[in-house]
Amino acid sequence: MRADPVIMPTFHLMSKKSNRGFTLIEVMIVLALLAALIAFAAPRVFRTQNNIKAVSRNFIVLSREVRNKARLSNSTYRIVFKITDEESSYWVERASGPRAIDPEEAEREEDDEDASPPAFQIDKSLTKKEKVLPGDLRFAAIETINMSSPVTSGTAYIHFFPEGFVEAAAVQITNGKSLTWTLVFNPVTGQADIIEQARALKEIQR
């Protein structure tokens, strides 16, 4: 009797083909897509990091200059921080002679519609005009030793006194995502130091 020929099931061939793994072309396509994503995202990440480094360095220099000005002119200075939904900005102001801190000064100045000139005026030798933080950087929070809570919206101040002392303060700068640095103002030296993470003033002073 003649034996019937053995017929291999079609599904076995298909299974064998599907289990062979990725081909070289497929691997190259995946690598090309990954390279394209990195090439697109990396410049933005590096640009943000460079911006926050530059801003932090500027504040280190600015705090030293403001402290020196306050001592030499026997005047009270302050760095003004303005936080809105659209942007964050800052500038430097001066008041003639020594001046005590008023924790509610920011709120009163915003609500005051009188035409009388304020005690503090912008010092154009340090900041000619309001400076806006570059790119997507924002002030996340401003906190001083004299505040009951951090300022996250509106106006805040850090004061520099004729005696050379500075309000102890912490300023958080962020891109709103994964990058947040904290500038810490030393009350005795006036030096601004950088911490490459989000830190509250109470945590720093422990």
Backbone hydrogen bonds, N-H to C=O, Kabsch-Sander energy under -0.5 kcal/mol:
donor,donor_aa,acceptor,acceptor_aa,energy
8,M,6,V,-0.6
12,H,9,P,-0.7
13,L,9,P,-0.9
14,M,10,T,-1.9
15,S,11,F,-2.3
16,K,12,H,-2.1
17,K,13,L,-1.9
18,S,14,M,-2.3
19,N,15,S,-1.2
20,R,17,K,-1.1
21,G,18,S,-0.5
27,V,23,T,-2.1
28,M,24,L,-2.2
29,I,25,I,-2.1
30,V,26,E,-2.1
31,L,27,V,-2.4
32,A,28,M,-2.2
33,L,29,I,-2.1
34,L,30,V,-2.3
35,A,31,L,-2.4
36,A,32,A,-2.0
37,L,33,L,-2.1
38,I,34,L,-2.3
39,A,35,A,-2.5
40,F,36,A,-1.6
41,A,37,L,-2.3
42,A,38,I,-2.9
45,V,41,A,-2.0
46,F,42,A,-2.8
47,R,43,P,-2.4
48,T,44,R,-2.1
49,Q,45,V,-2.3
50,N,46,F,-2.5
51,N,47,R,-2.2
52,I,48,T,-2.5
53,K,49,Q,-1.9
54,A,50,N,-2.4
55,V,51,N,-2.7
56,S,52,I,-2.1
57,R,53,K,-2.4
58,N,54,A,-2.3
59,F,55,V,-2.0
60,I,56,S,-1.8
61,V,57,R,-2.1
62,L,58,N,-2.9
63,S,59,F,-2.7
64,R,60,I,-1.3
65,E,61,V,-2.1
66,V,62,L,-2.9
67,R,63,S,-2.1
68,N,64,R,-2.0
69,K,65,E,-2.3
70,A,66,V,-2.4
71,R,67,R,-2.0
72,L,68,N,-2.6
73,S,69,K,-2.3
74,N,70,A,-0.6
75,S,70,A,-1.5
76,T,95,A,-1.3
76,T,97,G,-1.4
77,Y,75,S,-0.5
77,Y,160,F,-2.7
78,R,93,E,-2.2
79,I,158,I,-2.3
80,V,78,R,-0.6
80,V,91,W,-3.3
81,F,156,A,-3.1
82,K,89,S,-2.8
83,I,154,G,-3.3
84,T,82,K,-0.5
84,T,87,E,-2.4
89,S,82,K,-2.4
90,Y,131,K,-2.0
91,W,80,V,-1.5
93,E,78,R,-2.7
94,R,121,Q,-3.1
95,A,76,T,-2.7
105,E,102,D,-2.1
108,R,104,E,-2.1
109,E,105,E,-2.6
110,E,106,A,-1.8
111,D,107,E,-1.6
112,D,108,R,-1.4
121,Q,94,R,-2.3
123,D,92,V,-2.4
124,K,122,I,-0.9
126,L,123,D,-1.4
127,T,123,D,-2.3
131,K,90,Y,-2.9
132,V,130,E,-0.5
133,L,88,S,-2.8
137,L,134,P,-1.8
138,R,174,T,-2.7
140,A,138,R,-0.7
140,A,172,Q,-2.4
141,A,172,Q,-0.9
142,I,151,V,-2.2
143,E,170,A,-2.2
145,I,168,A,-2.0
147,M,144,T,-1.5
151,V,142,I,-3.2
152,T,150,P,-0.6
154,G,83,I,-2.7
156,A,81,F,-2.3
158,I,79,I,-1.6
160,F,77,Y,-3.3
161,F,165,F,-2.9
164,G,161,F,-2.1
166,V,187,P,-2.2
167,E,159,H,-2.5
169,A,185,F,-1.2
170,A,143,E,-2.9
171,V,183,L,-2.6
172,Q,141,A,-2.8
172,Q,170,A,-0.5
173,I,171,V,-0.5
173,I,181,W,-3.0
174,T,138,R,-2.9
175,N,179,L,-1.9
180,T,178,S,-0.6
181,W,173,I,-2.8
182,T,195,I,-3.0
183,L,171,V,-3.2
184,V,182,T,-0.5
184,V,193,D,-2.8
185,F,169,A,-2.7
185,F,183,L,-0.5
186,N,184,V,-0.6
186,N,191,Q,-2.7
190,G,186,N,-1.9
193,D,184,V,-2.6
193,D,191,Q,-0.6
195,I,182,T,-2.5
197,Q,195,I,-1.8
204,I,200,A,-1.6
205,Q,201,L,-2.0
206,R,203,E,-0.6
